[in-house]
């Protein structure tokens, strides 16, 4: 019976994609930082430096003095990793007024190069606990217990606007920057896909299309309407843009999609987390 519901929802989704007859799209939402929630120094880092931080296995990294200001100290023997910071000098530059055409000199900071800055992971410090704000939604999305069964931690919080969420296989963590259930379903799809075969790092089209097709199917099962349009656009963007090309790509990865859905449903049956399924 449950397998029939999965296939029915998946077939309905594929039919909508083929016909282009998709329900009106709902607005996506992002988690906003609450008053009193502290900003980490890394919130202002470049994307490249934030990636170095993730690769170092942490969500918070700071310089030695910055940790002291947070009333924490670096543990003895801890090793720093390095980020790149711009080296600047003050320099007079010639600026032309666009309206009058008059030129004038202004003193501005000019980047002359980059230098390496040593920073330490939160996990390599000790001292006062950092202030935290709980962004977990009052009502958890369906299948939330499936992540726990897989040993995957799920954390909600504000992001930098670059994505709605991500799955970190090495850390066994799903980070969500929205309360929309579809994003949780997408990242859960990645997590379960990773149990079939290890995922490759980066935005790999096949992996993204599997996760998004899984997410849209689960939205159909649980009655979250209005996300199929977003999913179709997402799939098309990774498949090359053309509808027929996108449909062929879905069919190419359909076996993985079905296996991921089967594993999610089996885990949900074991945890009793099948609530709300239509």
N, C-alpha and C positions, 0 to 999 in steps of 0.2 A: 504493500500500500504506500509506504513512504517513498519507495523507489519510483512509483507511478507519479507521485506528486512532484518529485524532482524533474522527471522527464517532461511532464506536462508543462511545468513552469519554464524549463529550458526551451522546449519547442515553441511555446507562446512568445518567448523573447526573440527567438530566431525569426519567427514569422513577422514580428514587428519590424525587425531590422531589414528583412527582405522587402517588405511592402513600403517601408518608410512611414507607416502610420503609427507615430509615437505619441503618447499622451503629452500634454503640455509640461514643459520642464518646470520644476520647482527651483526656488532660489537656494543656492548653496550658502552655508554659513561658516564662519570661522570663529574660533574662541578668542575673545579679546582679553587682554591683560586686565586684571582687577586692581582697583585702588589698594595700595599697600603691598602689592606683589613686587618684590625687588627685581631689578634688571641685573643680569649677569654681565660682566665685561664682554663676554663672548657674543652677546646679543648684537654688538656693534662691529664684530669682526667681519671680514670679507667671507664670501662663500667658500673660498679655498681654505682659509684658516679654520672655518667651522668644520669642514670636511676632515682636516688634519685632526681636529679634536675628536670627531666621531671615530676615526681610525685608531686613535689612541685609546678608545674604549671608555669615554667619559662624556657627560653632558655639561660639565662645568670645569673649566681650566683657567688658572690665573697666575700672574707673576708672584714671586715670593712676597713682595711687600703688599700686594693686593690681598693675599690670604691673611696676612697679619692684620690688615684693616678690617677683615671680616672676623677677627678674633679666632683665627685658626692658624696652625703652624704646619709647615711641611715636615713630614716624618723623616727621621734620620735614614739616610741611604736611598731616599727616593730619587728617581731620575727624571729630569725634565725632558719634555719634547719641545720642539721649536716651531714658532710661527713666524711669518714674515710681516714686518711693519715698515711703512715708508719712512725714509729719511728726508727731511724737508729743510729748506732754508728760506729766509725772508729775502725777497727780491723785488725790485721795482720793475713793474711791467707797464708797457704802453697800452692804454685802453682808449678806444674811440667811442664817443657818445653816438648811438645809432640815430638819435633825433637831430642833433645839431651838427654832427660830423666833427666836433671838436675833439682833440686828443688830449689826454692827461696821463700823468703817471700815478700808479697806485702800488702800494706795497702789499704783496701777496706771498703766501707760502707756496713754494714750488717743490715738487718731488724730485729729488736728485738720485734716488736709488732706493734700495731696500736693505734691511738688516734683520738678522735673526734674533728673536726674543725668546728666552727660555720661559716656559710656563709649566705648571704642575697640575696634575689631575686632582679633582676633589677627593678621589679614593686614596690619594697619597698624602692627605692632610688629616689633622685631628684638632679638636677643640670645640668651640661653640657650634651648635647645630644651626644651619642656615634657615632663615624663615621660608616657609612654604605655604602656598595656597592650593587647596584641593579643587581641581577643575573637573572632577569626575561628575558626570550627569546624574541627576536625581534618579532617573530611570535608565538602567543599563540596557544596551541593545540586545536583541535576541542572540543566542549562541555565545554569549560572553563567557560562559563557563568552559566552552570548547578551548579557548586560548589557554586557560589555566590548566586544563587536562594535558595540553601539549607542553606545559612548562613555559609558556610565553607570558611575560609580564606586559600589561597594557597600561599606558600612562597617557593622561589627557593634559594638555597645556597649550599656551599660546605659541605660535610659530613665527617665522619671519615672512610669511606670505608666499613662500616659494612652493609649498605643497600643502595638501590637506592631511597627509599622514605618511608614515613610512614603516617598513618592517626591517629590523636589523637582525639578520640570521645569527651573526657571531655573538650577539648579546641576548638573543632570544627575547626581543622586545618589540612591541608595537607602540609607536608614538602617534597620537592623534591630535590634530589641531582643529578639529571640528567635532560636534556631537552628532553629526549626520551618521545614521546607521550604515549607509552605503559605504562610507570610507572604512569603517570597521570591517565590513564584509570583504572589501577589497584587500585590506592588509591581512585579514584572516586567510583569505585565499592564497596569498603569498606564503604565509606561514605553513599552511597545509601542503601546498605545492612543494615546499622545501623538504617535506617528509617523503615525497616520492622520489625526488632527485635534488641534490644541492643546487640552490639558485646561484646564478652568476651575478656578480656585482654590477651595478649600473641599471639603466633603464632599458632592459632587453625586450624588444617588441613581443616575442612569444610569451614571456613571463607576464608582461603587463596585460596582454590580451586575455590570457587565462584568468588572471585575478579579476579583471573587470567584467568578464563574462560571468564568472562565479558570483560577483557582487550583484550584478543586475538580476541574475536568476534568483538569488536569495531575497532581493527586494520584491520580486514578483511573489515569492512564496509567503513573505511576511506582510505583504500589502503596502509597501512603501512605493507609492506611485509618484511619477514625475522624475525618476532618475534614469529611465531608459534613454532619454535624449542625451543626457550628459555622458552616459556610458557609450552610446553609439559614436558620439563625436570623439571620445577618448580612444576607442578602438580604431576608428578611421585614421586618427592622427598617427598611430603606431603602425598601421598597415599600409600607409602610403597615400591615404586621402580618398581614393576612389571606392564607392560602395561595394562594387563587385569584388574588388581586391580585398576589402575588409572581410566580406563574407567568406571568401576562399581561405583567408587566414584563420578565421574562426573554425572552419571545418578542419583545417590542418591540425589545430590544437584541441579539437573537441574531445578526444580521448582523455587528455589530461584534465580538461574541465570536468568531465563526468567523474573521473577518479577523485578529484578534489572534493566535489559535491558529495560523493558517496562517503568519503572519509569524514567530512564535517558532520553529515547526518548520523553516521555510526557513533561518533563521539558524543553528539547531542543526545542520542538515545541512551547512552551509558550514563550521562550526567543528568538526564531528565530535563535538559534545556531545549525543549522543542516548543516552548510557549509561544503563542501568538501566530503560529503557522496557519495560513488560510486553508 
